[in-house]
Amino acid sequence: MLNRRQPKGLNKKVFYSSSALILILLAYAVIWPRSAESNFNSLQALIIADASWFYILSVAVILIFVIFLCVSQYGDIRLGPDHSRPAYSMMSWISMLFAAGMGIGLMFFSVAEPIMHYSSPPNAQPETVAAAREAMRTTFFHWGLHAWAIYAVVALILAYFAFRLNLPLTLRSALFPFIGNKIYGWPGHLVDIFAAVGTVFGVATSLGLGASQVNSGFHYLFGIEVNNLNQIILMTIIIGFAIVSVVSGLDKGIKRLSETNMGLALGLLLLVFVLGPTVFLLSAYVQNIGDYLSHIVRSTFNLYAYKKTEWIGGWTLFYWGWWLAWAPFVGLFIARISRGRTIRQFVVGVLLIPTAFTLFWMTIFGNSAIDMVQSGKANDLVRMVSENTSVALFVFLEHFPFSEFLAGLTVLMIVIFFVTSCDSGAMVIDMLCSYGNNDTPVWQRIYWAVCVGLVAGILLLAGGLNSLQTMTIASALPFTIVLMLSMGGLLKALRVESFKQESYLLTSLPHTGADNKAWRERLSKINHYPSKENIDKFIQDTVHPAFEELQQELTKLGKESTLAATEHGWQLSVKIEDSPDFIYGVYRQRNQRPNLTDEENESLKSAPDNDDYHYYRAVVHLTEGGQDYDVMGWSTLGIINDVIDQYYKHRYFIYLLN
């Protein structure tokens, strides 16, 4: 059931349906912009009035669920086969998920939001010490654990089903526990269409709104006029860079740009930290963390039910809807780069590390801005933020030494953040339209990158960006319902994993040889480093005949089995009706020879593929992946007994399920 071969190539049903739906919605927003804005605003108002409790409760459940997975026994489960390891270093991984997640948002709101809450707080007198504390606590709440938990849970669901159960890396796989193989039909197509359309409009809306900030930066630096034409030119340039990044691929494009931008972000953060009120900022960070954590439960469930106010709809619900609307895009991208990590490693990396950095960033910029206003150094900052939030960061930087250099660095970062967002967005949409495959023709990713740019440019000229932003946030409601169901499906699947681990605790059968010489041969071979030829000969002369004998006996017992040669060995599969198939393979695995001399290590660095410095193992792989034990030197009977042992454990696991 879980071993169905995934479709390959372009999913024409999703591709053409998504393109057509985008064209229809774009035409509606352009031809009838007032009607579109009115209808989408009415829809959002209805959601805020009648479904705000559902948003608040859902996000609270998501955060609790993610923390539970981290601290529970499920935290040791790997997002991929048991032998898989992360493809990216921790720094590269954090850089990419940060750039795709909310890097551009931090540039836009790091000064603007704290100042807006400071000048108009929901529960304090404006522009007071109490207002300053509430401003930072509220900003932390909107950009902290809840936001990253939403991204984390979507990415976890997608990564688990894709890398652990070999399902497509698209949103449809989240429904597998409920509809099974129907995810390959129209129910799955509709989910991927919904995600593709939402991603296009989400990225396009951000690109269009963010172009005004880039334009404001160039106006500050070079006096370039702020108008639609210049913003269209800027978006065209950004899309051009995104296309170059798309053609370069994930490792050369998004990865390098994300690492570069993380370095620039750390540089800007350090400069503002050192040039600003350093000691005050350290104290404020510690106190802000304390305020945030001490109020987190009350803030999480606060709906202002006893106080009639529009504040929650304009802020908290807006943010929750926006994070949820972006979750299919960001979650799928994070899943794509997270294969091989355990659930615990994943949650720490996606939830805690970015949150700590985000809150430190907000403290450095937000508290510095509030301190400027309180001390009278930037009396115009509150007014400028209320008039145009896109210039807030540049007005703030005017009050620092080397302001032009800081502003130039900021513009460069914003441009790179937009390039990585467009690039990763194009990659995600392409995967949604290609059954989750990433090895697709370059023209498909270029198509979606250009599509995002065209949608953003047309809506900017037609004045339809705000209405599409409202529609995107409103689309979060049905997605949240699907997400709640998918969390239940993930928990069910993880429970199955625990049954499987229990079945592995059974005592293994002895691996007896055909005669008394077998154990002596095994002991002798353990003390040597087998070559590639040794392993291939062993697999062909011992493992293959053992599999053939087993297959013959299984056929006599009426069991359907398949024996297949792979690039590195042989694999025996036994079909079990209505349950996961049993798979036992023995594959050749290359390992670096231990105890190399310094001279040999240097030679290995210059010639990493030189077999003089490696040895090979015959490693067992089961359905869950490599088990990291070597059967080189075992007898045919020993191999047969081990297969039977693992087959018995697999059958016991199926018994536990029932």
VOVEXNU-766489 format. One line per field, with one value per residue (C-alpha): residue in three letters; x, y, z. Coordinates in Angstrom, 1 decimal. Each point is the difference from the previous one (the first is absolute). Layout:
BEGIN
resn = (Ala  ...) $
xx = (X  ...) $
yy = (Y  ...) $
zz = (Z  ...) $
***
This chain:
BEGIN
resn = (Met  Leu  Asn  Arg  Arg  Gln  Pro  Lys  Gly  Leu  Asn  Lys  Lys  Val  Phe  Tyr  Ser  Ser  Ser  Ala  Leu  Ile  Leu  Ile  Leu  Leu  Ala  Tyr  Ala  Val  Ile  Trp  Pro  Arg  Ser  Ala  Glu  Ser  Asn  Phe  Asn  Ser  Leu  Gln  Ala  Leu  Ile  Ile  Ala  Asp  Ala  Ser  Trp  Phe  Tyr  Ile  Leu  Ser  Val  Ala  Val  Ile  Leu  Ile  Phe  Val  Ile  Phe  Leu  Cys  Val  Ser  Gln  Tyr  Gly  Asp  Ile  Arg  Leu  Gly  Pro  Asp  His  Ser  Arg  Pro  Ala  Tyr  Ser  Met  Met  Ser  Trp  Ile  Ser  Met  Leu  Phe  Ala  Ala  Gly  Met  Gly  Ile  Gly  Leu  Met  Phe  Phe  Ser  Val  Ala  Glu  Pro  Ile  Met  His  Tyr  Ser  Ser  Pro  Pro  Asn  Ala  Gln  Pro  Glu  Thr  Val  Ala  Ala  Ala  Arg  Glu  Ala  Met  Arg  Thr  Thr  Phe  Phe  His  Trp  Gly  Leu  His  Ala  Trp  Ala  Ile  Tyr  Ala  Val  Val  Ala  Leu  Ile  Leu  Ala  Tyr  Phe  Ala  Phe  Arg  Leu  Asn  Leu  Pro  Leu  Thr  Leu  Arg  Ser  Ala  Leu  Phe  Pro  Phe  Ile  Gly  Asn  Lys  Ile  Tyr  Gly  Trp  Pro  Gly  His  Leu  Val  Asp  Ile  Phe  Ala  Ala  Val  Gly  Thr  Val  Phe  Gly  Val  Ala  Thr  Ser  Leu  Gly  Leu  Gly  Ala  Ser  Gln  Val  Asn  Ser  Gly  Phe  His  Tyr  Leu  Phe  Gly  Ile  Glu  Val  Asn  Asn  Leu  Asn  Gln  Ile  Ile  Leu  Met  Thr  Ile  Ile  Ile  Gly  Phe  Ala  Ile  Val  Ser  Val  Val  Ser  Gly  Leu  Asp  Lys  Gly  Ile  Lys  Arg  Leu  Ser  Glu  Thr  Asn  Met  Gly  Leu  Ala  Leu  Gly  Leu  Leu  Leu  Leu  Val  Phe  Val  Leu  Gly  Pro  Thr  Val  Phe  Leu  Leu  Ser  Ala  Tyr  Val  Gln  Asn  Ile  Gly  Asp  Tyr  Leu  Ser  His  Ile  Val  Arg  Ser  Thr  Phe  Asn  Leu  Tyr  Ala  Tyr  Lys  Lys  Thr  Glu  Trp  Ile  Gly  Gly  Trp  Thr  Leu  Phe  Tyr  Trp  Gly  Trp  Trp  Leu  Ala  Trp  Ala  Pro  Phe  Val  Gly  Leu  Phe  Ile  Ala  Arg  Ile  Ser  Arg  Gly  Arg  Thr  Ile  Arg  Gln  Phe  Val  Val  Gly  Val  Leu  Leu  Ile  Pro  Thr  Ala  Phe  Thr  Leu  Phe  Trp  Met  Thr  Ile  Phe  Gly  Asn  Ser  Ala  Ile  Asp  Met  Val  Gln  Ser  Gly  Lys  Ala  Asn  Asp  Leu  Val  Arg  Met  Val  Ser  Glu  Asn  Thr  Ser  Val  Ala  Leu  Phe  Val  Phe  Leu  Glu  His  Phe  Pro  Phe  Ser  Glu  Phe  Leu  Ala  Gly  Leu  Thr  Val  Leu  Met  Ile  Val  Ile  Phe  Phe  Val  Thr  Ser  Cys  Asp  Ser  Gly  Ala  Met  Val  Ile  Asp  Met  Leu  Cys  Ser  Tyr  Gly  Asn  Asn  Asp  Thr  Pro  Val  Trp  Gln  Arg  Ile  Tyr  Trp  Ala  Val  Cys  Val  Gly  Leu  Val  Ala  Gly  Ile  Leu  Leu  Leu  Ala  Gly  Gly  Leu  Asn  Ser  Leu  Gln  Thr  Met  Thr  Ile  Ala  Ser  Ala  Leu  Pro  Phe  Thr  Ile  Val  Leu  Met  Leu  Ser  Met  Gly  Gly  Leu  Leu  Lys  Ala  Leu  Arg  Val  Glu  Ser  Phe  Lys  Gln  Glu  Ser  Tyr  Leu  Leu  Thr  Ser  Leu  Pro  His  Thr  Gly  Ala  Asp  Asn  Lys  Ala  Trp  Arg  Glu  Arg  Leu  Ser  Lys  Ile  Asn  His  Tyr  Pro  Ser  Lys  Glu  Asn  Ile  Asp  Lys  Phe  Ile  Gln  Asp  Thr  Val  His  Pro  Ala  Phe  Glu  Glu  Leu  Gln  Gln  Glu  Leu  Thr  Lys  Leu  Gly  Lys  Glu  Ser  Thr  Leu  Ala  Ala  Thr  Glu  His  Gly  Trp  Gln  Leu  Ser  Val  Lys  Ile  Glu  Asp  Ser  Pro  Asp  Phe  Ile  Tyr  Gly  Val  Tyr  Arg  Gln  Arg  Asn  Gln  Arg  Pro  Asn  Leu  Thr  Asp  Glu  Glu  Asn  Glu  Ser  Leu  Lys  Ser  Ala  Pro  Asp  Asn  Asp  Asp  Tyr  His  Tyr  Tyr  Arg  Ala  Val  Val  His  Leu  Thr  Glu  Gly  Gly  Gln  Asp  Tyr  Asp  Val  Met  Gly  Trp  Ser  Thr  Leu  Gly  Ile  Ile  Asn  Asp  Val  Ile  Asp  Gln  Tyr  Tyr  Lys  His  Arg  Tyr  Phe  Ile  Tyr  Leu  Leu  Asn) $
xx = (0.0  2.8  2.3  -2.1  2.2  -0.2  -1.0  2.7  0.1  -2.4  -3.4  -2.0  -3.3  1.5  2.2  -2.7  -2.7  2.2  1.0  -3.7  -1.2  2.8  -1.0  -3.7  0.8  2.4  -2.5  -2.6  2.3  1.1  -3.3  -2.2  2.5  -2.6  -2.3  2.9  1.2  -3.6  -0.7  3.3  -0.2  -3.6  1.3  2.8  -2.3  -2.3  2.9  1.1  -3.5  -0.9  3.2  2.5  -0.3  0.8  3.2  1.2  -0.8  1.6  3.3  0.1  -0.5  2.7  2.6  -0.9  0.1  3.5  1.5  -1.6  1.6  3.4  0.0  -1.8  1.4  -0.9  2.9  2.5  -1.8  2.0  -1.6  1.2  1.5  1.8  3.4  -0.7  1.9  -0.6  1.2  0.7  2.0  -1.8  1.0  -1.0  -3.3  -0.9  1.0  -2.3  -3.1  0.5  0.2  -3.1  -1.9  -0.1  3.3  -1.7  -2.7  2.6  1.5  -3.4  -1.5  3.0  -0.3  -3.5  -2.0  1.6  -0.5  -3.6  -0.7  1.8  -2.0  -3.3  0.1  -3.2  0.4  2.2  0.3  1.7  3.7  0.7  2.3  -2.9  -0.7  3.6  -0.1  -3.3  1.2  3.0  -2.0  -2.6  2.6  1.7  -3.4  -0.7  3.5  0.9  -0.8  -3.5  1.1  2.9  -2.2  -2.4  2.8  1.5  -3.1  -0.7  3.6  0.0  -3.1  1.3  3.5  -1.2  -2.4  2.4  3.3  -1.1  -2.9  1.1  -3.0  0.1  1.6  -3.2  -2.9  -2.1  2.0  -1.3  -3.4  1.5  -1.2  -3.6  -0.4  3.0  1.0  -2.8  2.6  1.2  -3.5  -2.0  -0.3  3.8  0.1  -2.4  2.1  3.1  -1.8  -1.2  3.6  1.5  -2.5  0.4  3.8  0.0  -2.2  1.7  3.5  -1.3  -1.8  3.1  2.2  -2.4  -0.3  3.8  0.9  -1.1  2.5  2.8  -1.1  0.0  3.6  1.1  -1.8  1.9  3.4  -0.3  -3.0  -1.9  -3.7  -2.5  -2.5  -1.6  2.3  3.2  -1.5  -0.8  3.6  1.2  -2.2  1.2  3.6  -0.8  -1.8  3.0  2.3  -2.5  0.1  3.8  -0.2  -2.7  2.3  2.9  -2.0  -0.7  3.6  1.6  -2.9  -2.2  2.6  2.8  -2.3  -1.5  3.4  1.1  -3.0  0.3  3.6  -1.3  -2.8  2.4  2.2  -2.8  -1.3  3.5  0.5  -3.4  0.7  3.5  -1.0  -3.2  -0.6  1.8  -0.4  -3.7  -0.7  1.5  -2.1  -3.1  0.5  0.1  -3.0  -1.9  0.5  -1.3  -3.1  -0.7  0.2  -1.9  -2.9  0.1  -3.0  -2.2  1.0  -0.5  -3.6  -1.0  -2.8  -1.0  -3.5  -0.8  1.4  -1.5  3.0  1.2  3.6  0.1  -1.3  2.5  2.9  0.0  -2.6  1.6  3.4  -1.4  -1.9  3.1  2.3  -2.6  -0.4  3.8  0.4  -0.5  2.7  2.5  -0.8  0.6  3.3  1.2  -1.0  2.0  3.2  -0.5  0.3  2.1  -0.6  -1.8  -3.3  1.7  2.9  -2.6  -2.2  3.0  1.3  -3.3  -1.7  2.6  3.1  -1.9  -2.3  3.0  1.6  -3.2  -0.7  3.6  -0.4  -3.3  1.6  3.0  -2.1  -3.2  1.4  2.5  -2.7  -2.2  3.0  0.6  -3.6  0.1  3.2  -1.1  2.6  -2.5  -3.2  -1.1  0.2  -3.5  -1.5  2.0  -0.9  -3.8  0.2  2.1  1.3  2.4  2.3  0.1  3.3  1.7  -1.2  1.3  3.4  0.3  0.8  3.1  3.6  0.7  -3.7  0.4  2.2  -2.6  -2.9  1.9  0.7  -3.7  -1.1  2.4  -1.4  -3.6  0.7  1.7  -2.9  -2.4  2.1  0.1  -3.7  -0.8  2.5  -1.2  -3.6  0.5  1.7  -2.9  -2.7  1.9  0.1  -3.7  -0.6  2.5  -1.1  2.6  2.9  2.8  2.0  -2.2  0.8  1.3  -2.7  -2.7  1.7  0.7  -3.7  -1.1  2.6  -1.2  -3.7  0.6  1.7  -2.9  -2.7  1.8  0.6  -3.5  -1.6  2.2  -1.0  -3.7  -0.1  -1.1  2.8  -2.0  -3.0  2.2  1.8  -3.4  -1.0  3.2  -0.6  -3.6  1.2  1.7  -3.3  -0.6  3.7  -0.1  -2.8  2.1  3.0  -1.8  -1.0  3.5  1.5  -2.3  1.3  3.6  -0.6  -1.6  3.0  2.4  -1.9  0.5  3.8  -0.1  -1.6  2.7  2.8  -1.7  0.1  3.8  0.5  -0.6  2.9  1.9  0.4  3.6  1.8  1.3  2.3  -0.1  3.0  2.4  2.4  -2.5  0.6  3.8  -0.4  -2.1  2.6  2.8  -1.9  -0.9  3.7  0.6  -1.2  -2.1  0.4  -2.8  0.6  -0.1  -3.4  -1.5  1.2  -1.5  -3.3  -0.2  1.3  -1.7  -2.7  -1.6  -0.3  -1.4  -2.7  -0.8  -0.5  -2.2  -2.1  -0.5  -1.2  -2.3  -1.5  -0.8  -1.7  -2.1  1.8  0.6  3.6  2.4  3.7  1.7  3.6  0.9  3.1  1.7  -1.5  -3.2  -3.4  -2.7  -3.6  -3.0  -3.4  -2.4  -3.6  -1.3  3.2  3.5  2.1  3.0  3.3  3.4  3.0  3.7  1.9  3.7  1.0  3.3  1.7  3.2  2.7  0.8  3.4  1.3  3.4  0.3  1.5  -2.9  -2.6  1.6  -0.1  -3.6  -0.9  1.5  -1.5  -3.2  -1.1  3.3  -0.9  3.4  -1.3  -3.4  -1.5  -3.5  -2.8  -3.0  -2.7  -3.6  -2.8  -3.6  -3.2  1.1  3.5  3.5  0.4  3.8  1.0  2.3  -0.6  3.3  1.3  -3.3  -1.0  -3.0  -1.8  0.9  -1.5  -3.1  -0.5  0.5  -2.6  -2.4  0.7  -0.8  -3.0  -1.3  0.4  -1.8  -2.9  -0.1  -0.1  -3.0  -1.6  0.5  -1.8  -3.1) $
yy = (0.0  2.4  -1.3  1.3  1.4  3.8  1.6  1.9  3.1  2.9  -0.4  1.6  0.0  2.1  2.1  1.1  0.3  2.2  2.2  0.4  0.8  2.6  1.6  0.2  1.4  2.5  1.1  0.5  2.1  2.1  0.5  0.5  1.1  1.7  -3.0  -2.4  2.1  0.4  -3.7  -1.2  2.6  -1.2  -3.6  1.0  1.9  -3.0  -2.3  2.5  0.3  -3.7  -2.1  2.0  -2.5  -2.9  1.8  0.7  -3.5  -1.7  1.9  -0.8  -3.7  0.1  1.5  -2.6  -2.8  1.0  0.2  -3.4  -1.6  1.4  -1.2  -3.3  -3.4  0.9  2.6  -2.7  -0.9  1.1  1.9  -2.5  -3.6  -1.0  0.4  3.4  3.1  3.7  1.3  3.5  1.3  1.6  3.5  -0.5  -1.6  2.8  2.6  -1.4  -0.6  3.5  1.6  -1.8  0.3  3.7  1.7  2.7  0.5  0.8  2.7  1.5  -0.1  -0.1  3.8  0.6  -2.4  0.9  3.7  -0.5  -2.0  2.6  2.8  -1.9  -2.9  -2.0  0.0  2.9  3.8  0.9  0.9  -1.0  -2.5  -2.4  0.5  -0.8  -3.3  -0.9  0.9  -2.4  -2.7  0.1  0.1  -3.0  -1.8  0.6  -1.0  -2.7  -3.6  0.0  1.1  -2.5  -2.8  0.4  -0.4  -2.8  -2.2  0.3  -0.8  -2.9  -1.6  0.4  -1.2  -3.0  -1.3  0.8  -1.2  -2.7  -1.5  0.9  2.1  3.0  3.1  2.1  1.1  -3.0  -2.4  1.5  -1.6  -3.5  -1.3  0.9  -0.8  -2.3  -0.4  2.4  2.7  -0.9  1.0  3.1  0.5  0.3  2.2  2.4  0.4  0.6  2.5  1.9  0.1  1.0  2.9  1.2  -0.1  2.1  2.7  -0.1  0.5  2.5  2.1  0.1  0.9  2.8  1.4  -0.4  1.8  3.2  -0.5  -0.5  3.0  2.0  -1.1  1.1  3.3  0.5  -1.0  1.4  2.2  -2.4  1.0  -2.3  -1.1  -3.0  0.0  -0.1  -2.8  -2.0  0.4  -1.1  -3.1  -0.8  0.1  -2.2  -2.5  0.0  -0.9  -2.6  -1.7  -0.1  -1.6  -2.4  -1.1  -0.4  -2.5  -0.3  -0.6  2.7  2.5  0.1  -1.4  2.4  3.0  -1.0  -0.4  3.4  1.7  -1.6  1.4  3.4  -0.1  -0.9  2.9  2.5  -1.3  0.3  3.5  1.3  -1.8  1.5  3.5  0.0  -0.1  -3.4  -0.6  1.1  -2.4  -3.0  0.9  0.5  -3.4  -1.9  1.9  -0.3  -3.8  -0.1  2.1  -2.1  -3.3  1.1  1.3  -2.7  -2.1  3.1  1.5  -3.3  -0.3  3.7  0.8  3.3  -1.6  2.4  3.1  1.0  1.0  -0.4  -0.3  -3.8  -0.2  2.5  -1.5  -3.5  -1.6  1.7  -1.6  -3.4  0.0  1.2  -2.7  -2.7  1.3  -0.2  -3.3  -2.2  1.8  0.5  -3.4  -1.9  1.8  -0.7  -3.6  -0.2  1.0  -1.9  -3.7  -2.0  1.9  -1.5  1.6  1.4  1.5  1.4  1.6  1.6  1.3  1.3  1.1  1.1  1.3  2.2  1.3  1.0  1.8  1.6  1.3  1.3  1.8  1.6  1.1  1.6  1.9  0.5  1.0  2.3  1.7  0.4  1.3  2.6  1.2  0.1  1.9  2.6  -1.0  -1.1  2.0  -0.5  -3.8  -0.6  2.3  -1.5  -3.6  0.9  1.6  -2.6  -3.2  -0.8  2.9  -0.7  -1.9  2.6  2.9  -2.0  -0.5  3.7  0.6  -2.3  0.7  -1.3  0.2  -0.1  -3.2  -1.6  1.0  -1.5  -3.2  -0.1  0.4  -2.7  -2.4  0.8  -0.8  -3.3  -1.0  0.7  -2.0  -3.0  0.3  0.0  -2.8  -2.2  0.8  -1.0  -3.2  -0.9  0.8  -2.1  -2.9  0.3  -0.3  -2.9  -2.6  1.3  -0.6  2.6  -1.3  1.7  2.0  3.5  1.6  -1.0  1.9  2.9  0.0  0.3  2.6  2.2  -0.8  1.4  3.2  0.5  -0.4  2.4  2.6  -0.1  0.2  2.9  2.0  -0.9  0.7  -3.6  -1.0  0.7  -2.0  -3.0  0.2  -0.1  -3.0  -1.8  0.4  -1.1  -3.2  -0.9  -1.1  -3.2  -0.8  0.2  -2.6  -2.3  0.6  -1.1  -3.2  -0.6  0.4  -2.8  -2.1  0.7  -1.0  -3.2  -0.8  0.7  -2.3  -2.7  0.8  -0.7  -3.4  -0.7  0.8  -2.3  -2.8  0.5  -0.8  -3.7  -2.3  -0.7  -3.6  -1.4  0.4  -3.6  -1.0  -3.0  -1.5  0.7  2.0  2.8  1.9  -0.3  1.5  2.9  0.7  0.1  2.3  2.5  0.6  1.0  2.9  -1.4  1.5  0.9  -3.2  -2.1  1.5  -0.4  -3.6  -0.7  1.5  -1.9  -3.3  -0.1  2.5  -0.5  -3.8  0.5  2.3  -2.5  -2.8  2.2  1.1  -3.6  -1.0  3.1  -1.0  -3.5  1.7  2.1  3.3  2.5  1.2  1.9  -0.3  3.0  1.0  3.6  2.0  -1.0  -3.4  -2.2  0.6  -2.5  1.4  -2.0  1.4  0.0  0.9  3.2  0.6  1.4  -2.4  -1.7  1.0  -1.4  1.1  -0.4  2.9  0.8  3.0  1.9  1.2  1.9  -2.3  0.9  0.8  1.8  1.7  3.8  -0.6  -2.3  2.5  2.7  -2.3  -0.8  3.7  0.4  -3.3  -0.7  -2.9  -1.9  -3.5  -0.5  1.9  -1.6  -3.4  -1.4  -1.6  -2.1  1.9  -1.1  2.3  -0.5  1.9  2.8  0.3  -1.1  -1.8  0.6  -3.7  -1.9  -3.5  -0.4  -3.6  -1.4  -3.4  -0.5  -1.6  3.0  2.4  -2.1  -0.1  3.8  0.6  -2.3  1.8  3.4  -1.4  -1.3  3.4  1.6  -2.4  0.7  3.7  -0.5  -2.1  3.0  2.3  -2.2) $
zz = (0.0  0.9  -2.8  -3.0  -2.7  -0.1  -3.3  -1.8  -2.2  -0.3  1.7  -2.8  1.9  2.8  -2.3  -2.4  2.6  2.2  -2.9  -1.0  3.5  0.5  -3.3  1.0  3.5  -1.5  -2.6  2.7  2.1  -2.9  -1.9  3.1  2.7  2.2  -0.1  0.7  3.0  1.3  -0.2  1.4  2.9  0.8  0.0  2.4  2.2  0.2  1.0  2.7  1.4  0.0  -0.3  2.1  2.8  -2.4  -1.2  3.6  1.2  -3.0  0.3  3.7  -0.8  -2.7  2.5  2.7  -2.6  -1.3  3.5  0.9  -3.0  0.9  3.6  -0.5  -1.1  -3.6  0.0  -0.9  -3.2  -3.1  -2.9  -2.5  0.1  3.2  -1.8  -1.4  1.2  -0.6  -3.4  1.3  2.9  2.9  -1.1  -3.7  1.1  2.5  -2.6  -2.7  2.2  1.5  -3.4  -1.3  3.3  1.0  -0.8  -2.1  2.7  2.6  -2.3  -0.5  3.5  2.4  0.6  -1.2  2.2  3.4  -0.8  -1.0  3.2  2.0  -1.4  0.1  2.5  0.7  3.8  1.0  -0.2  -3.3  0.0  3.6  1.6  0.3  -3.7  -0.8  1.9  -1.5  -3.5  0.2  1.7  -2.7  -2.8  1.5  0.2  -3.7  -1.2  2.5  0.7  -1.5  -3.5  -0.2  1.5  -2.9  -2.5  2.0  0.1  -3.7  -0.8  2.4  -1.5  -3.5  0.8  1.9  -2.6  -2.9  1.4  2.4  -1.9  -3.6  -0.9  -2.2  1.6  -0.6  2.2  -1.2  2.0  3.2  -0.8  -0.4  3.4  -0.9  -3.7  -0.7  -3.7  -1.0  0.5  -3.5  -1.4  -0.1  3.8  0.0  -3.1  1.6  3.1  -2.1  -2.2  3.1  1.3  -3.3  -0.5  3.6  -0.3  -3.3  1.5  3.4  -1.5  -2.6  2.6  2.2  -3.0  -1.0  3.5  0.6  -3.2  1.7  2.8  -2.5  -1.9  3.2  0.7  -3.5  0.5  3.2  -1.5  -3.6  0.0  -2.4  0.0  1.7  -2.6  -1.7  -3.0  2.1  2.1  -3.1  -1.2  3.4  0.0  -3.6  1.2  3.1  -2.2  -2.4  3.0  1.1  -3.4  0.1  3.5  -1.3  -2.8  2.4  2.1  3.8  1.1  -2.1  0.0  3.1  2.3  -0.9  -0.1  3.4  1.6  -1.5  1.4  3.4  0.1  -1.0  2.5  2.8  -1.1  0.0  3.4  1.5  -1.3  1.4  3.2  0.5  -1.3  2.1  3.7  0.4  3.8  -0.1  -2.9  1.9  3.0  -2.1  -1.8  3.3  1.3  -3.3  0.1  3.6  -0.9  -3.0  1.7  3.1  -2.1  -2.8  1.3  0.5  -3.3  -1.9  1.1  0.2  -2.4  1.7  0.5  2.8  -1.7  -3.4  -2.1  -3.6  1.1  0.0  -3.5  -1.3  1.7  1.6  -2.3  -3.0  1.0  0.7  -3.3  -1.9  1.6  -0.7  -3.6  -0.5  1.7  -3.1  -1.8  2.9  1.5  -3.2  -0.6  3.6  -0.5  -3.2  1.7  3.3  -1.1  2.4  3.2  2.9  1.1  3.1  -2.0  -2.4  2.7  1.8  -3.4  -1.3  3.2  2.6  -1.9  -2.5  2.8  2.2  -2.9  -1.1  3.5  0.3  -3.3  1.1  3.2  -1.6  -2.6  1.9  3.4  -1.7  -1.9  3.1  1.9  -2.7  0.3  3.8  0.1  -2.6  -2.6  -2.6  0.5  -3.6  0.2  1.3  -2.6  -2.9  1.0  0.2  -3.5  -1.8  1.8  -3.0  0.9  3.8  -0.1  -2.1  2.2  3.0  -1.6  -0.7  3.7  0.0  -1.1  -3.5  -0.8  -3.8  0.3  2.3  -2.3  -3.0  1.9  0.9  -3.6  -1.2  2.7  -1.0  -3.7  0.9  2.3  -2.9  -2.4  2.4  0.6  -3.7  -0.8  2.8  -0.8  -3.7  1.2  2.3  -2.6  -2.5  2.5  0.6  -3.8  -0.4  2.6  2.5  -2.3  0.0  -3.0  -2.5  -3.2  0.7  -2.1  2.5  2.9  -2.3  -1.0  3.6  0.9  -3.0  1.0  3.5  -1.4  -2.5  2.6  2.3  -2.7  -1.4  3.4  1.0  -3.1  0.4  3.7  0.9  2.4  3.2  -1.2  -0.9  3.3  1.7  -2.1  0.8  3.8  -0.4  -1.7  3.3  1.5  -2.2  0.2  3.8  0.0  -2.2  2.2  3.2  -1.7  -1.3  3.5  1.1  -2.9  0.9  3.6  -1.2  -2.3  2.8  2.3  -2.7  0.2  3.7  -0.6  -2.6  2.5  2.6  -2.6  -0.4  3.7  -0.6  0.5  -3.2  -1.3  0.0  -3.3  -0.3  -2.9  -2.1  1.9  2.8  -2.3  -0.6  3.2  -0.5  -3.5  1.4  2.7  -2.5  -2.4  2.8  0.5  -3.7  -2.1  -2.8  -3.5  -2.3  -2.0  3.2  1.0  -3.5  -0.2  3.5  -0.9  -3.3  1.3  3.4  0.4  -3.4  0.4  3.5  -1.4  -2.8  2.5  2.1  -3.1  -1.0  3.4  0.3  -3.4  1.4  3.0  -2.4  0.8  -2.9  0.1  -2.3  -0.4  -1.5  -0.8  0.9  -0.8  3.2  0.9  0.2  1.5  1.0  0.4  1.4  -0.7  2.9  -0.8  1.5  1.9  -0.7  -2.1  1.6  -1.6  0.8  -2.0  0.2  -1.6  -0.5  2.2  -0.2  3.2  0.7  1.3  3.7  1.4  -3.1  0.3  -0.5  -3.4  -1.0  1.3  -2.2  -3.0  0.7  0.0  -3.5  -1.3  2.1  -2.3  0.3  1.1  1.6  3.1  0.2  0.8  -0.7  2.0  -0.9  1.9  0.7  -1.1  1.1  -0.9  2.3  -1.5  0.9  3.3  0.2  0.6  -2.3  -1.2  -1.9  0.7  1.0  -1.4  -2.3  2.9  2.3  -2.6  -0.3  3.8  0.3  -2.8  1.8  3.3  -1.5  -1.8  3.3  1.7  -3.0  0.4  3.7  -0.7  -2.2  2.7  2.4  -2.4  0.0) $
***
